Each structure stands twice: as C-alpha cells, then as structure tokens.
Amino acid sequence: MEIPDNAVPRKSQRWPRAIVRIAATLVVFAPFVYSAEYSKAVNYFGKSWPIAFWNSDLSEVSADFQAMQRDGFNSIILIVPWGEFQPGLDPIRFNDDAYRRLSGVCGKARSAGLQVFLRVSYNADYYPNVQRPYADRANALITDTSLLPAWDQYLARINTATRGCGNGAFISWEDFWYVILIAQNLKTQEERAAYSQQMGYAAWINRHADGAYKARYAADLGRFGVYPIPGRDNPDFEMFFRYFDDQFMNKLLPVLAKNFQQASVETRTDSDPIYNGKDLLKWFAHTNHYTVKSSDYLMTYWSPAIGAANQSEKEPSKTVLDRFNSLHGNLLAQTPNQIFIGQWLFQDNTPQFHYNAQINPAELSQFIRDSARPLAQFTSGYALWTWRDYRASILFNGFFSLGKLGWDFSPGASVENLPAGSFAQLSQGQFIHQEVPRERNRFIGFTGNLRLSFTARGNGRLRVQVGSASQEVNILDSSGGQIVTLPFPAPSDQDPNLRITALSGKVQLQDIYLWNFEQVSNVRSSDNYPGRHHRDIVELNRRLDDPRLVVSSVSASNDTILYLAGAERPESDGTRTFSWVGPYARVKLYAAGPSIAIHGDMNADLFRAAGLFPAGCTLAASINGKKITSTLFTKSQPIAMKVPVPLESRGVVTLELRNNCSIIPKAWGLGPDARLLSYQIRQIQAEGNAQQQ
C-alpha cells in the first residue's frame, strides 16, 4: 500500500471533555513504581532537527550540554531513527558511523551529569539507500513478524552503544500511526479487505471479535475471504483502534523490553472519535497503553491544543492550566506508572495546525512559570520539544560531517576537515550537487519561499541553483565567515535540487540549510542565543528543584483537591464539602513529618442498598508503592485515618488509596449518577510541616 503524500503522523490535538473513566467496579493495577528525582529534559537536536541530527555537526554537543545544565536541565531525549541506523533489512546492513556517533553523544551527556532517554524507531530520516523507508517499515512491523528479527538487532545495537549512559528507551504511537491514517482513508470494501489481509487484521479479528461482529461481516467474508476493515464512519472502526493498540503493546513493547531494562511507550492521550455515519457516537481512549510494566514511566505529550475547541483561540493561562490539571489527573488515576511528558510544547507554530488553541501571548511567560506546581504534582518529568529553535532543513549531510555522502562533487571539489569544522572546498568551475526529493518538504503548501543559508570563507563568486531558479552571490573573505541567506521559490511540481558552483576564486562552504519552516519556542534561537522565554524556563526548572513546591494538603474546600488523581470536583450536601473518589486515587504530597491524616466519609449504606460488599469496605493506603495501613468499614461512618510516613521516605511522597468497594449508582437503579463512586474525601493533610503556597 502506498503511503499517502505528506501524511505526517501528527497528534490529532483534540481531546474530549473527559477521558473515559474507569469502567469497572474494582481496579487492579501493577505495583506503583517510584523514582525520586524529577527529570527536566530537552529533546536534543543540536544545530539540526530530528530528521537530520545524526548526520549533522556534533562539535557543539559538549558546550550545549553545559548550557543545558546552566539552564537547570538534568536529562535529554535522543531520537534514534530506524532507517538511518539500520538502512539494510535483507540482508541486514548497519550504519556503523551512526552507532559510533550515538555512543559519543550519550557518553558526553553522562559525563555532563545528564540522564539519557532514547526514543527509538523514529520513522523519518534522509539517509541514502534505505530499504523500505519511512512508514513502510512501521507498517511492516504491525503487519507481520518478518521484520521483527531485524528490528530486534537494531534495538540490541542501540542498547550496546548506550550501555553505561542510557537510562531507558521508548517507542511512540506517532511512529506507527500511518497504519491508522491509511485505514481511515480507504474508500471501497475491496480496498479495506485487501488492507485487512495485508495488515493481519483479518486474522486478529478471528481471535478477538465476538459472534455479533463476525455476523455483521459474514457476507464480506464470503465475498473476499477475509473480514474487511470497517469504514471510518462505522462504529466498528473501534475494533481497528483496538487492533492497533494490541499490536503496539503486546507485539512491539515486549521486543523493546527484551533489549532495555527500562522500556516504555509514548501513549496516545488524545481520544479518537467513533462515528455512526456523520454522528459522533462516543470517544475511544487508548487505555491499553496506560499500564507499562517494563518501565517506571509512561511517556506522554502535551500542548495547549489538547482538550481545546481549536478554533484559533488565544486562551488565558488559567484556562489552559485547568485543562492540563484535568487531563493529567484523569490519566494519573488510570496508570500505575509515573508520567513523563516527553514533548512539552507550550507553544507550537507548526503551520498544518495553525488553527490550534494557543496561550494568550501576553500571559505565556507567566504560564511557563506557573506550570511548575502542576508539573510537580502530576508528573515526574517533562521534556521541551524545542530547547533550541530549529530550521527544518531538507538537506542530508548539510554540514559535511559525513564527508561527501549524499552529495555529488565535481572533479577537484573536496571536503576539508579544519579546526572550525568540515567544509566543502570549491575552486573556479567546480560544484557540489544534491538531489532533493520534494517529498522531503513536509511544509510545502503551508509556508512561503524556501530559504538557503550557508557560511562561506574565501574570495569568489558563486552561482546557487534551487530547482530551476538560480542566484549569484559574491563571497568576500572574513575571519568569522560570511553568512549568506537567499530566498527561492518553493516549487510544488519539481524537486528543489541544490547545486552550488564556483564561478570564480576559491570558496569554502559550511553549515548549509535549505528550509521553509522554523520551529520556534523562543527559549534559544536557532543560532543558540537566549530567547524571550529563556528566563521563564530557567525559573520553571528552579522551582521544580524545590520539594516544597509539592502541596502538603489537598482539600475539597478549594481547588487543591484536584491534585488528588481519581477525585471528582467538590460538591456540598449543605453541611459538608467533599469530593467523591474512585476506587483508586493517588496524590503527591510534601510530607516531612511523621504522618498523613485522611478525613472523609465511607458511605457503606450506598453499597448495602445494592446488595454489594456485605463484608464491608477496606480502604488501604500506600506510600511510594509500599502498603502502610488499612481500615475496614462495616457501616457508614467518617474516615479518620493516620498513615505513618517511614523515616526514609519523608519529603516528597506518593500516597495511593485503594478501596475494594465502588459502584455506578445509575447502573444499579440508585439515581441518575453515572460516575464510579467509592468514598468521599474532605481533606488529606501531611502533618508536621507547613504548607508552601
């Protein structure tokens, strides 16, 4: 199946009003995993961007890592594309230089005191002669098992290259989402049947679908010999989402976990709409992703657009923070893992999503600083997507770090490795040339002209051609090099191939970029100067270093109760203010003292009215994954529990509460309330230390 043109696996950036709540009366989780240090990370691309980083100039890596530390960061995420590191599949062929570069960057990060997390199987790169490039590989991993041995070897070599400096690896749903994009754009039953056969969906349905589902497609089975993938406007498309999640978690994650001691996933926190024709029927949440037994962390992503109307609105900081709290409170109540936001985009200028909600620019600085407490309460790490603004250059090896690879050099033209970096050296009549497929330009049609920039030394005159357009420029010798930037039309019907010819003199060329989009966060510019929000990020990191940022109490009498994951919004019966809580809840507290007091009410009469839990309800409390105490309630009565805090755990702790009793009143004919209710909380207070507000 051909990959759709410009089908970029981006996040939907939409989220329903509430993530689907836990739909069982008893929640069973794997043990909570606990890590004390908060990870403040950067997705690191150096002078390049994720698609071209590993063939870029790495001479500034050590200096960048020192700057990150000064900015308050303690971790990095490295994105490791499958194609560039293992270009050959049959026979298997590795890019040994890429693994050496990975080992070097990882080692320098560890020497600088930075943790290193790896996003593996990234599906985009420009490396030449890659077999089954881009999403074709990801599709094949989902389709069958033929590429699993090659993928396994790719992962094993990454583990070897990062041994002693890597802290874990994860795969992202984004890198496999083409499977969904293709399926939802199929037009005929014939196409859907063929894709079902190709993807292994038909065989999966045979094992997982019930009789009613199979009966609905019996005629198609007779006609095509397989169960076709349902159309996108068919409620049964939910089964294809379930198929995807099953392959992602139960086929791919175990192979990753075989190779890495800490192996996680970036979950799709967007819920996807399920339609019945043109009518929205419900939302499908990818809850199968939420429990990762092979890692401390569940990786996620976040931008202001998630949960918003996304109609080009500019929202107040408080509105966005409230939505952030609601999203992560719901997610935290459904996972035993710690949440690590691997892509934290407080602003996003991607042109394809120009309509997405943004934070009011006048409040953006304050938003960044005010994000400290929500991040500390709900997550154990965050990573800036863009620490340094990047130009999305469509050139391979634009820094000549890999010599002539990817370029055509005319006779006599050469690459020189000098103290200031690698240069292409041209004398009169000599040229360099690179074929640039227009498919590399992911932003064509969304932005204007292409821009070409490079640094030149020497004296001479150059002709620069991009596609069919050309310009000439004089190069005058200067000690620091002459930075040249030229605009060119972005051809939509031809490849923007690049040729630079020396018309006279002798010229050295370095750091060549060809781009029409620059990702901007204004933390650091693409030239690595501090930007408008640099001080805001430094202050955010400083605040995250203070353990007293975490609350010491949560109360239904104010908004702090929303830091208790699993709690509903406060309500009152006229005499008490309380929040209903589900059967599993957790909260981070700053508990420097000997105990935590829990006050609320256990409504055993509610369960008795439904004939449930005749032996009573047991509320159990754990700290940092270790059960500390429990109380049995055989009748309706106030909750007044004291949870001792072990001496070695005092400071920031995670308190978990589990109750064996829960009910959806509406399901039992006990009123209209369709929430999953377990007990009521009025206040949870860490005793013996003052609250820091």
N, C-alpha and C positions, 0 to 999 in steps of 0.2 A: 504494500500500500504506500502510495507516495505521500510524503509529509506535506501538509498544506503550506503554501507560500506564506512566509512571515508569521507562521504560527508560533508565537513565543509563549512558552509555558509560564505565564504570569499568574499572580493571585487574582481571584475574582474581585477582591477588595470590597466584597459585600458580606454582610453577616446579619442574620435575622435578629429580631428584637431580643431573643434569648436563646442561648444554646439549649438543645434538647436536654431536659432534665433526666436524672437517673430514673429509669422506668422499672425498677424492681423494689420490692419491699425490704430486701436485705442486700447490702453492697459488700462484696468480698474483694479486697484489694491485696496485692502483694505487699510485703512489708515496706513501710516508708524508708526511703534512702536519704541519708543526711550528709551534707558537706558544708563545713562551716564558712569557708572563705567565699565572699561574694565576687563573682567574675565580672570584671569590667573590660570588655573586649572590643577589638577592631577587626572587621573583615579587611584583611590586608592585601592590597593590590600594588603597592609600591608606586612607581611612576606610570603604571599602566592601568588595566581594568581586568575583571575576572577572566575574560575570554583570552587575553593575550599575556597574562602576567608571567607565565613560566618561560616565555621567550623574550622577556624584557630585560632592561638593565637593572641588575641587582646590587650595584655598587653602593647604593644608599641605604641598604637594609639595616645595617648596624646603627647608623645615625637615626633612622626612623624609629627603631625600637627604643633608643634612648629618649627620643622626643615623646613617644607614647608613654613611657614611664613618667616623664615630667608632667604629662597631661593627666596622670592619675590612672592609667590603664595597667592591668596586670595579665592580660590574655590577648591572644589573637586567634582568628579563624583563617585557615588557609583553604582555598578552594582548589581541588585537585581533579582536573578533567580526565575522564577515562581515555578518550581518543588520543590526546597528546602524550599520555604516559604509556599507553599500550596501543600503538597505531595498527599493529597487525593482529588479526584474530585467527587466521588459518593460512599459514602457520602463525603461531603467536610470535609477535615481534615487539620488544620493549624499547622505549626511548631512554636509554641509559643516562643520557645527559640530564633529562628531566628529573630522574630519581636522585642524581647527584645534587642538583640544584635544590630539590626539596629537602634533602638531608642537611645541606648547608644552611638554608633559611631556618629550618626547625632548630638546628643546633645553635645558631646565633640568637634565636628567641629564648631558648633555655638559658644560654649564657647571660642574657639580659634580665633573667628572672621572670620571663613571661610564660604562662601556660599556653599550650598549642592544641587547638581543636581542629579537626580535619573534616571538611565537607567533601566527601568522595563521590565519584560517579557523576560529577558535573558533566552535562552533555553537550557543551559548546566549546569549541576551540578552532584555531585556524591551522593546526599542524598539517603539513602536506602528506598526501598518500595514506590517509586514514581509511581503513576498511570499515564499511557501514558507519559513516559518521553521524554525528548529531543524535537526534532522537531515534533513528533507526535501531541503534544499539539498545536503548532503553526499552523500546517496544519488544525487541527480541528477548530480553531478559524476562519480561512479563509473559511473552507468548509461550515459550517452552524452556527446556533446560539445556539447549545446545550451547549457549554462551556462558552458562554458569561456571564451567571449569576455567575459562579464560578470565572471567571477572574475579573469580577466587584467587587466581595467580596475581592479577593486578593489585588486589587488596593486600595479599600477603607481602608483596614487594613494598607497598607503601608502609606497612607495619614495620618491615625490616629497616627501611630508610629513616623512619622516625623513632626507632627504638631508643629510649633514654631521653627523648624530648617531647614526644607526643602524649597528650592527656586523654585522647579519645577521638572517635570518628562518628560521623552520622551521614545518613542519606536523606535527601529531601524529596518530598512528594512532587515538587516542581519539576524535577529532572525526569519524571516518568509520566507527567500529566498529558503528554501528547496522545497517549492511549485513549484518554477521555475525549480530548479535542477531536480526534479523528472520528470516534464512535458517534459523537453528538452531531456531526456534520454529514453523516451518511444519509442518502436521500431515498434509496429503494430497499425493499426487502432482500433483493438479490445481493446488494452490497453489504447489507447487515449480516446476511447468512455467511457470505464469504469472509468477512472480517471476524465473525464469531469463530469460524473454523480456524482461521489463521491465529487468532489470539488465544485459543484454548478455552474460550468462554463456554462453548457448547459442552465440552467435557466437564467443566466446572459445574454447569447447571445440572447435569445428570447426577452429580454428587450432592448438590446443595439445595436445589429447588424442591418445593413441595408439590404434591399432586395437582393442586389447583393451578399453579403456574404452568406446569407441563401441559395440562389440559388446554389452557388458553392458546398454546402454540403447537398443538398436535397437528393441525393442518400444515403449518410451516415445516414441521419436522418431516411430514410425509412428502412435501414438495421439494425440500432442499437437502434432506438427510441430516440436518442439524437444527438446533434451536437458534434462531437469529437474535442478534442484539436488539432489544426494543428501541423504538424511536425515542428521541429526546423528549417529545411531548407525551410519552406514555408513562403512566405511574410505575410500570415495571422497570424503567431505566434505573430505579433504585438498586435493582439487583446487579447492574453493571458497576455501580459505585462499590457495592459490597464485594464484588469480584476483585476490583482494583485493590481495595483495602486488604483483602485476604492475601493477594499476591505480594503486596508491599511488605506486610508484617510477617507473614508465615513462610514466604519463599525467599525473599531478599534479606530481611533482617537477620535470620539465622546464619547466613553466609558471612555477613559483616561481623556478627558476634563471634564467629569462629576465628576471625583474624584480629580482633581488637578486644581488649579486656573491658573497655567502656565503649559500647556500640549502641547508638541511638538513632532516632528519626526526627526530622523536622515534620511535625504533624500539620495537616491542613486544618487550621482552625476556622476557616470560612465554612459555613454550612451551605450546601447546594440545594437549589430549589427543585422540587419534584412537581411536575405538571400533569394535569389531566386535560389534554388539549391545550387551550390557551389559559386555563385556570390554574392558579397556584394552589397545589394541594397541601403541601407541607414542606418542611426543610429537612434535609438529610445531613446529620452531623457525623463526622468521621471518628466516632468514639472508639473504634477498634484500634486507633493509633495511640490512645491516651495512656496505655499501660506498657511500659518498656522495661522488661525485667533485666535486660543486659546493660543498663546504664543508670547512673544517678539521675540523669537529666532527661527531660522531654524538651526537645528543641521546638521553638515556635518562631513566628514573625509577627510584626505589628506595624501598622501605620494608622494615621488618624482616619483613614477611609473605612476601616473595618467597623461595621455597625452603623455607618452614617447613611444618609439618603443619597449622597454622591451626586449632587446636582450643582457642582461648582461652588458649594457654600464655603464661607470662611467662618469658622466656628470659634466661640470663646474657649479659652484654655480650660475652664472648669467643666464645660460640656464634654470636652474630649477626655479629660481625666476621669470623669464619672463613668464614661463608657469603657475606658480602659479598666477601671476597677470592676465593673460588672462582668466584662468578658473574662478577666483572669480569675475572679472569684468563682465563676461557674466552672472554668476549666480546672482550677486547683481542687475543686470538690470532686472531680472525676478522675484524678490521676494520683497514683502513689509517688510519682516522680517529682523532682524539683523542676520548675520551669526555667528554661534558659531561652531568652528571646535572641535568637541568632541573627535576626535582621530587625533592628530598631530604626525605623525611618520616621523621624519626627517631621520631616518634610520630604516630598518626592515630586520632582519635576519631570518625571517620565512622560513624554508627550502623548503616548497612547492612552494615558489615564488623566488627561487634563481636567476632566470633569469631577475627579475625586475630591472629597472634602479636604480642606486644609485648615490648619490652625490660623486664626487671625494673626497676620504678621506682626502687629503691634504687641501681641501677647506671647509670641513664640519664645523669646528669651525667658520669660517667667515660667512658661510651660516646662521648658527643659529643666529648670531648677526645681520646680515643684513636682517633677516626676520622681524625685529621689525617694520619697516615702512610699508611693505606690509600687515602685520597682522593688524596694526593700521588703515590703510586706508580701507581695505576691510572687516574686521571682528570686532566683538565686544567681542570675547573671543576665547581662544584656550585651549586645554587640552592635556598635554602629555599622551600618552598611557602608557609609561613606565617611571615613575619617579624613581622607584627602579627596577632594573633588577629582573626578576623572573624565578624560576625553575618551569616548567610545570609538577608538581608532580601529579601522577595518583593515589595517596592515598586519602582516605576520613578520616578526623579527624586525620591527621598525627601528630597533636600537643596534642592530648588527651584533648583538650579544652571541648569536649562534653563527657568526661568520656570514657566509653568503647564502645560507639556507633560506629557501623561499624567494630568492632574488635571481634575476639574470644579470650578470656582469659582462659588459663588453670586454674584449681582449685588452689587457693592461690595467683595467679598473681593479681595485683591490680593497680589502678590509685591513685597516691598521689598528692594532691594539696599543693605545697610548695611555699615559697616566690619567688623562682626562676622560678616558672611555674608549669605546670602539667606534671607528669612523669608516665610512666609505670614501675612498680617495679617487677623485676623477681628474684627469688631465684633458686638455682640449680634444674633442671628438669622442671621448669615452662617455658611457652612460650606464645607469642601473635601471632595471625594469621589474615590476611585479604585476602579475595577473591578479586582479581583484574582482572576484565574482560579485555581482550586485546583490546576491542573496546575503552577503555579509552585513549589508547595511540594514539593520533592524529598525531603523527610524525613517526610512525613505517614505515620503508622502506625509510625514508628520512634522518635519522640520525643513528649513530652507537649504541654502547652499552648503556644499561641502567646504571644509577648510583644511588646508595643508599647512603644517608648520614643521620647521626643522631648524637646527642650529648649524651654522656654516662657518668655516675658518678658511683663510687663504684669500686669494685675489682671482677674480674671474667673472665670467658671465654664464648664467645657467638658463636653459630652457626647461620649463616644468610643464608636463602634459598630464592631465587627468581626463581619461576618456578621450573625446575629440577636441577638448579645449586645451589651450596652451597659453603660458605667460613666460616672460623673460625677466630675470632679476640680476642685478649686479651684486657681487659679493666683495666687500672691502674688508681687508684684514683688520682684526681687532683681537686683543688679548683674551677677552672673555667669550669670543664667538658672537656671531651675528644671528639673532633670532629672526627668522623670516616666516611670515604668515600670509597666505594667499587664499582668496576665495575662489571657488569653482562651482559651476552649476552641478546639481546632483542629477545625473541622467537617470531616468526611470526605465529606459528601453535599451541601455547598453551598460557594459561593465566599466566601472571607473578605474581602469587600469592606469598605473602610475609609471611614468618614465621621466627621469631627470638626466639631462645631457649637459656636459660642459662645452659651451661654445668657445670659450677662451680661458686661458690661465690654468690654475691648479687649485682645486677646492676640496675640502674635507667636509663630509655631511654626517650629522649625528642626530639622534632622537627625532625620527620622522613620524609624525602623526597625520592621519587622514580621517576626519570625523565630521559629523554634523549634529552631534548631541553631546552635551557635557552634563554629567550627573553632579548636582550641586547640593551640598549640605551647609556650606559656609562655616565649616569647622576649620578646615585648612583648604587653601586654594589648590588648584592643580599644579601650581608652582611651589607648593608646600609652605606658603606663608599663612600665619594665623588669620582666620576669617571672623566674620561678625559674631558667630556663635561659639568661638573657641573658648572664651572665658566662661560661657554658660556650661559647656561640657566639663571643663576643669572643675567648676564649682559643683556640678552634679556628682562627679566622682569623689570630690572631697566629702560631700555629705554622705555618700554611700559608705565611706570609711568609718563613720561614727555609728557604733552599735546602738546608741541611744536614739537613733532615728526611728528604730522599730518601736511601735507602741507598747506600753506596759499594760494597757487595759483596752477592752472593747466593750461598748455599752449600747443597748437598744435605745437609750435616751439621746444618742447622737449618731452621726454617720459612721463612727468607728466600728460599729457592728458589721459593716460591710467588708471589713478586713477579715472577718470570720468566713472563710470559704465554706459554702453549704448553708449559710443563713439567708433567710428571706428579709425583705425590707421591714423595718419596725412597724408595729401596729399597737393599738391600745384597746383594752376592754372597758375603759372608764376608770379603772383603779390601778392598772399596771401597764407599763410599756414593755413590750417584749418582741422578740423575733422568733418565728418558727425556724427550726433547724432540721435538716435531713438526717438520715441515719449515719452519715459520715461527715465530719467537719474538721477543719484544721485552721490554725492561725499561728503566725509568728508573733512572739512576744519578747520584749526585753525583760528578762527575769533574773535579776542579780541577787534576789533574796531567796528564802528557803522554800516558798510555796506559791502556788497559784490557786486562787479562790474562784469557784464557779457557782453562780447563782442563777436559778431559773425555776422551771416547773415541769414536772413529769405528769402528763395527763393520761394516767392509766385507764381512766373511765372511757376514754375515746376508743381505746383498743378493746376494752371489755364489751362495749356496745356492738362491736363487730364480731365478737367471739374469738378474738385473736390474742395470742400470747398469754394464756391463762397462768403460766408460771411467773409472770412478771417481766419487767424490762431491766436489763443490765446496761448501765452506762459506764464505759471503760475509757480511761484516759491514758495516753502515752506521751512521752517526751522524747523527741529525736529518735522515734522508731521503737522505743522500749516501753512496754506496758508498765505503768507505775501503780495504778489503783483502779478499782471499780466499785460501783454501788448497785445493789439490787433494789428495785422499786416494785412493790406488790400492790400499791394503791396510788391514787393521785395525791401528790404531795410536792412541796418545794424541793428544789435541788440546792443543796449546800455542801458542795464537795471541796476538799482541800487536796491539792495534788502536790506532793513533795517534789522539789526540784533537786536532783542529785547535784552534789557539790561540783563535780567535774563538768556538768552541763550548764552551769549558771552563766548568764549572758543572754545572747540571742538564742531562743529555743523554738522548736516547732511543737505545739501542742495539738494532738489529734484526739478527737472524741468519736467513739463508736457506740451506737445503741442498737440492740437487736430488734427493737420494736419500731415499726413505721407503717404508715397507712396513707392511701389516697382516699379521702372521705367520699368523694363523688362516686368512686368505683364501688363503694360499699353502701350506697344509698344514704349517706350521712351528711347530706348537704351538697352545695354546689362547688365546694373547694376541690380543685383538681391537682393541687400541689402534693408532693410527697412529704408528709409531716412525721416528725419523730418526737420532738420535745421542744420546750421553749427556753430561750436564754435571755436573761436580763442583763447580766454583766459577767465578764471574765476579767479578773484583776491579778496581775503579778504583785505579790506582797513584798514589802521590804525595800522598794526602790521608787523614786519619784518619777512620774510620767513626764516625758520630754515632748512638748508640743511645738 
